[in-house]
Amino acid sequence: MTTKFQSEQAATVRPSRSPTGADVLIVVPTLNEADHIADAIAALQADCGCSDTLIAVADGGSSDNTPAIVEGIGTADPRVRMLTTVERLSTSALINRAVEFYGALATLACKARCAC
């Protein structure tokens, strides 16, 4: 699917599923984070305060299997979504695209390499 974003640049996005309407969106911007992403998502999943949130991993063009790992986790947990782009983007651009695509009343961004 091709979508125009605020930057007016066309980008290809591959969401795992359609938006959920969650009030809180946690965006995890990634680029080649295969070694860390499963642990970062597991920490968010385990947090009781995250039970009604959408966890969107916004990938900026990873060449490793980060997207596949997230897709696998998302198969078992509908709160976890994957948003990819074909071009390499900055962290802020990834966050903006996730918010624009999924929408939320509140947004939190966290790094995949955080010590959770």
Backbone bond lengths (Angstrom), bond angles and torsions (degrees), N, CA, C in turn:
res aa  C-N    CA-C-N  psi(-1)  N-CA   C-N-CA  omega(-1)  CA-C   N-CA-C  phi
1 M - - - 1.447 - - 1.524 107.20 -
2 T 1.300 118.30 134.76 1.453 122.68 175.95 1.520 108.50 -104.68
3 T 1.312 115.87 131.04 1.454 121.28 -176.39 1.519 109.59 -132.20
4 K 1.330 117.91 139.91 1.468 121.83 173.68 1.521 108.40 -87.14
5 F 1.289 116.70 131.76 1.456 122.05 177.63 1.521 108.78 -108.31
6 Q 1.322 116.49 177.95 1.459 121.53 -176.84 1.515 112.74 -55.67
7 S 1.306 116.38 -29.18 1.459 119.89 -178.89 1.522 111.76 -73.13
8 E 1.344 117.98 -5.36 1.459 125.11 -178.08 1.525 112.65 66.78
9 Q 1.344 117.71 9.60 1.447 120.35 174.90 1.519 108.02 -93.46
10 A 1.305 116.18 136.64 1.461 119.24 175.65 1.521 108.28 -74.04
11 A 1.311 116.98 138.74 1.453 121.52 178.13 1.522 108.69 -140.30
12 T 1.301 115.48 146.28 1.445 119.38 175.74 1.515 107.69 -91.76
13 V 1.311 117.07 125.38 1.457 121.31 178.37 1.515 108.43 -119.74
14 R 1.312 115.13 139.83 1.447 121.13 177.65 1.519 108.72 -122.28
15 P 1.312 118.46 86.49 1.454 119.26 177.25 1.525 109.83 -74.14
16 S 1.342 115.96 148.97 1.452 119.61 178.02 1.513 111.01 -67.40
17 R 1.320 116.35 -39.14 1.455 122.49 -178.93 1.518 108.09 -150.30
18 S 1.322 115.86 178.55 1.460 120.10 177.85 1.522 110.26 -75.26
19 P 1.343 118.32 162.00 1.463 121.70 179.78 1.526 112.25 -59.35
20 T 1.337 116.25 152.21 1.463 120.92 -177.10 1.518 113.30 -101.47
21 G 1.332 118.42 -20.68 1.452 120.26 -175.07 1.520 112.50 84.24
22 A 1.325 118.08 16.02 1.461 121.89 178.13 1.526 109.28 -61.72
23 D 1.327 116.32 146.03 1.458 120.94 179.61 1.526 112.78 -76.31
24 V 1.330 117.18 -27.43 1.465 121.24 -178.65 1.519 108.76 -119.28
25 L 1.309 115.44 131.78 1.457 123.23 178.70 1.519 108.37 -117.53
26 I 1.316 116.98 124.28 1.462 121.78 173.01 1.514 106.45 -104.32
27 V 1.323 116.54 120.23 1.462 121.95 -179.43 1.520 108.81 -105.31
28 V 1.316 115.98 127.78 1.461 122.05 176.34 1.531 106.88 -115.98
29 P 1.341 117.07 97.98 1.467 119.07 178.36 1.531 109.86 -73.42
30 T 1.326 116.86 136.14 1.462 119.61 -176.68 1.517 112.02 -135.59
31 L 1.311 114.15 156.37 1.458 124.03 168.66 1.526 105.54 -155.32
32 N 1.316 116.28 108.46 1.468 122.54 179.84 1.534 112.14 55.11
33 E 1.301 116.36 56.18 1.469 122.61 -179.22 1.526 112.54 -110.70
34 A 1.320 117.88 29.63 1.466 121.25 -177.36 1.530 112.32 -56.78
35 D 1.314 117.52 -33.00 1.466 120.69 -178.44 1.521 113.11 -74.20
36 H 1.342 118.38 -16.51 1.460 121.15 -172.70 1.522 115.33 -122.22
37 I 1.320 118.02 -21.67 1.461 120.66 -167.33 1.526 113.50 -65.14
38 A 1.310 118.62 -38.88 1.468 120.07 -179.14 1.527 110.85 -63.10
39 D 1.327 117.40 -41.55 1.471 120.63 178.61 1.522 111.56 -66.87
40 A 1.325 116.92 -40.16 1.462 120.29 179.12 1.531 110.68 -63.72
41 I 1.319 117.11 -44.33 1.465 120.34 178.93 1.521 110.53 -66.43
42 A 1.334 117.11 -41.26 1.470 120.53 179.57 1.526 111.31 -60.03
43 A 1.329 116.99 -38.51 1.470 120.37 178.35 1.524 110.77 -65.14
44 L 1.324 117.02 -40.34 1.466 120.40 177.79 1.526 111.07 -68.51
45 Q 1.323 117.59 -40.40 1.455 121.29 179.37 1.531 111.34 -63.59
46 A 1.320 116.71 -35.89 1.459 121.39 -176.64 1.527 112.63 -75.97
47 D 1.323 117.53 -19.90 1.461 121.51 -178.76 1.526 109.63 -72.64
48 C 1.311 116.47 119.18 1.479 120.82 -178.87 1.521 112.14 -58.33
49 G 1.317 118.08 -29.94 1.455 121.38 179.80 1.519 113.14 -72.33
50 C 1.324 116.96 -8.53 1.471 121.00 -178.13 1.516 112.54 -103.00
51 S 1.314 118.43 11.53 1.468 120.26 -173.33 1.527 113.17 -66.22
52 D 1.320 118.73 -28.10 1.463 121.35 -179.12 1.525 112.54 -111.35
53 T 1.309 117.49 23.98 1.461 120.94 -178.57 1.521 110.74 -105.02
54 L 1.297 114.91 163.95 1.460 121.80 173.33 1.525 106.19 -105.01
55 I 1.311 117.28 127.83 1.464 123.01 178.49 1.524 106.47 -104.34
56 A 1.323 116.58 107.77 1.460 121.66 -178.09 1.519 109.78 -108.26
57 V 1.307 116.27 117.44 1.456 121.46 174.88 1.520 106.49 -90.86
58 A 1.327 116.06 117.05 1.456 122.34 -178.46 1.525 108.09 -103.99
59 D 1.305 116.25 106.35 1.454 121.12 -174.00 1.515 111.30 -96.29
60 G 1.311 115.73 133.94 1.458 121.67 -176.93 1.508 114.61 -98.94
61 G 1.320 118.23 32.09 1.464 120.05 176.19 1.513 114.13 102.92
62 S 1.309 117.82 39.14 1.468 121.42 -179.84 1.520 111.83 -58.72
63 S 1.333 115.42 142.17 1.460 120.81 175.24 1.526 110.90 -101.34
64 D 1.334 117.05 -2.79 1.458 120.65 175.58 1.533 109.15 -97.78
65 N 1.301 118.46 -162.48 1.463 119.94 -176.88 1.531 113.59 -97.94
66 T 1.331 117.85 27.94 1.459 121.16 176.13 1.531 111.60 -53.11
67 P 1.331 120.13 -52.05 1.465 119.26 -179.61 1.527 113.43 -58.49
68 A 1.325 117.79 -40.05 1.464 120.89 -179.58 1.526 111.24 -65.00
69 I 1.320 117.18 -38.36 1.466 120.83 178.13 1.518 109.98 -62.97
70 V 1.327 115.97 -46.59 1.469 120.64 -179.02 1.526 110.38 -64.89
71 E 1.326 117.63 -43.22 1.464 121.10 177.83 1.521 110.35 -57.73
72 G 1.329 117.00 -41.67 1.455 120.96 178.73 1.520 112.23 -63.04
73 I 1.315 116.55 -43.23 1.464 120.75 177.78 1.523 109.90 -65.08
74 G 1.324 116.52 -41.30 1.460 121.66 -179.75 1.516 113.44 -65.03
75 T 1.313 117.81 -25.03 1.457 121.37 176.70 1.525 110.52 -63.81
76 A 1.333 116.17 -36.49 1.462 121.13 -178.83 1.527 113.34 -90.79
77 D 1.326 117.54 -21.89 1.469 121.46 -176.50 1.524 108.79 -132.47
78 P 1.331 118.01 107.62 1.473 120.65 -176.71 1.522 114.02 -66.50
79 R 1.340 118.28 -8.62 1.470 120.51 176.48 1.516 111.49 -76.03
80 V 1.320 118.37 -16.51 1.468 122.84 -174.35 1.519 109.14 -100.49
81 R 1.328 115.73 123.81 1.470 122.70 -178.53 1.522 110.05 -126.10
82 M 1.313 115.64 153.46 1.457 122.48 177.78 1.509 108.63 -117.00
83 L 1.318 117.26 129.17 1.454 123.22 175.91 1.525 106.71 -124.89
84 T 1.319 116.71 116.68 1.465 119.83 -178.33 1.523 110.25 -116.41
85 T 1.302 115.42 157.63 1.462 121.71 173.84 1.522 107.85 -130.20
86 V 1.295 116.85 157.05 1.457 120.53 -178.80 1.530 111.41 -85.45
87 E 1.313 116.76 -13.75 1.461 120.16 -179.12 1.521 109.86 -111.37
88 R 1.306 116.98 154.73 1.447 121.07 177.86 1.522 108.62 -78.18
89 L 1.333 117.10 128.64 1.457 121.91 -175.97 1.517 111.01 -125.19
90 S 1.323 115.60 158.41 1.456 120.72 175.89 1.523 109.55 -72.45
91 T 1.317 115.71 164.47 1.466 121.00 178.28 1.518 111.11 -57.32
92 S 1.315 117.35 -46.48 1.469 119.73 -178.28 1.523 111.35 -64.93
93 A 1.325 118.14 -37.10 1.462 120.67 178.19 1.527 110.77 -66.09
94 L 1.321 117.51 -38.35 1.467 120.78 177.21 1.522 111.02 -63.88
95 I 1.316 116.46 -43.77 1.470 120.54 178.91 1.524 109.87 -62.78
96 N 1.326 116.67 -46.61 1.466 120.52 -179.77 1.528 111.43 -59.79
97 R 1.311 117.68 -41.86 1.458 120.28 -179.81 1.524 111.47 -66.75
98 A 1.312 117.47 -39.10 1.469 119.99 178.09 1.524 110.86 -64.36
99 V 1.323 116.71 -43.28 1.466 120.11 179.20 1.518 109.95 -64.61
100 E 1.319 116.55 -42.50 1.456 120.11 -179.89 1.529 111.32 -65.12
101 F 1.316 117.00 -38.55 1.456 120.30 -177.88 1.524 112.35 -75.58
102 Y 1.338 116.97 -47.82 1.456 120.63 -174.69 1.523 113.56 -93.46
103 G 1.329 118.05 -31.09 1.459 121.31 -179.05 1.522 111.73 67.01
104 A 1.313 116.55 153.60 1.469 121.98 177.90 1.513 108.62 -176.18
105 L 1.312 115.53 158.96 1.459 120.00 174.37 1.524 110.53 -79.48
106 A 1.330 117.17 -30.22 1.461 122.21 178.56 1.522 108.11 -138.61
107 T 1.330 116.15 143.04 1.454 120.88 -178.74 1.515 109.84 -130.44
108 L 1.328 116.21 137.77 1.450 123.26 176.86 1.514 106.57 -127.63
109 A 1.318 118.17 134.72 1.461 121.35 176.90 1.520 108.35 -113.35
110 C 1.317 116.79 139.89 1.453 119.79 176.86 1.521 109.15 -139.54
111 K 1.323 115.83 155.87 1.452 121.49 -179.15 1.519 110.16 -86.46
112 A 1.313 116.53 145.95 1.451 120.85 178.89 1.526 111.46 -67.66
113 R 1.316 117.82 -24.94 1.468 121.22 -178.40 1.526 112.79 -94.40
114 C 1.320 117.49 19.28 1.449 119.52 -179.48 1.520 110.93 -70.06
115 A 1.304 116.48 149.79 1.460 121.61 176.35 1.517 107.08 -88.37
116 C 1.310 115.62 96.99 1.466 120.74 -175.64 1.517 111.28 -94.16
